[in-house]
Amino acid sequence: PTSAARVADTQSGHTDICGRAVAYTDAQTAIPADRDITIQVIDALVDDAAGYGEAGLYSHKANGANMDLVGCVGFAEYYNMMDIFGGLPTCTADDPFQFYGAGVGVAAMTLTQLTLGLTY
């Protein structure tokens, strides 16, 4: 997924992980807004193109919980959710996680990759 350019100390460029809100650089096929589709985030590869910062996931549930995934330009950071949490962050396609960038730099988080599992 691609976030907008980042702003220091601010979450910016929120877009849904289903590919419906913006056009993705890798032309991800949009996942329809269906409450019967379960989405799990298996892992994230955060690779910052320029500047420094992080990518993150935001949920409208749980009073707006978010999870920052720290990255550094030139060094890809890999986050395996099962290894970290013993489970996978899960949402439904009608209320998906939002993806965002944060930090300093004019480039979006264009190189960050999420591996998603779908059940429908």
N, C-alpha and C positions, 0 to 999 in steps of 0.2 A: 504493500500500500504506500501511498504517497501523502505526506502531510504538506501543509503550506510552509512558507519560510518561517523560521523560528524567531521568537522574541525573547530577550533575556528574562529569566525568572518567570516565564509565563508559558502555560500550556497553549499551544496554538495549532491551527490547521486541523481541528477535529473533523474526522470523516469516519463513516461506519466501515467495519471490517468486511461487510458483505459486498462491497463494490458498487453500491447503488448511488451513493452521494456524489462521487467524483469519478472521473476516468482514471483508471490505474495505468501506470507506465507499462506493465506487462499484460495489459488487456485482460485482466481477470474477468471471467464471466460473472455477472452479478448473480448473487444468491437471492431468490425471491423472498419477500417479506411474509413468511409463513410461520406461524407459531408452532407448527408441527415439525419444523426443521431445527434440530439441536446443533449448535456449533461449539466445538471445543478448540481451544488454542493449545496445540501440542508443543510448539516451540517458537522462538523468535530469534532471528539473527539480526542484530542491530549493527549496521555499518554506516557510520556518519560520513556523508560525502564531503562536507566542508564545515569548518567551525568546530564547535564541540557541543555536546548536549546529550539528549536521550530521546527515546521513543517511549510511548506509554499506552496503556489501555485504560479506558474510563468506562464505568458502568453507571447508568442512571439509577440502578437499584442500590441498595445498601447506602442510601444517603449520598450518592455520588462518589463511590469508592474509585480510586485510581491506583495503578501500579506502574511505577517508572522503571524503565529498562535502560540503564546507563550505557552510553556508548562513547567512543573516542575516535576522532578522525584517524584513519589509517589502520585501525585495529578493530576487527569485527568481534563483537561480544555475542556469545551464544547462550541462550537461556532455555533449558529444557524444563518445562513446567512440572513434569512428573518427578524429575530428580529434585527439584526445589521444594515443591509443595506436597508431593505424594498423591497428587490429583491434578485435574486439568481445569483451568478457568472455563466456565460453560455459560452460554447464553442461548437465546433463541433468535431465529432470523427476523422475527417481527420486532425485536428489541435488542439489537446487536451491540456489542462493545463498540466504543468509539476509539479510534486510533489518533494519536497526536504526537507532535514533536515539541521539544522544549530545549532551551539553551541559547547559544549565540551563533549566528551564522545566517547568511542569506539563502543558503541551499535548503531545500526540503529534505526530509528523510527518505530520499528516493531509493536508497539501496537496502533499506530494511525489509526483511522478509518474514512473514508469519506463515507457519504451517498449521492449517486448520483441518480438523476432522469434522465430518458432517454425518448426521444420522437423520433419516427422513422416512 
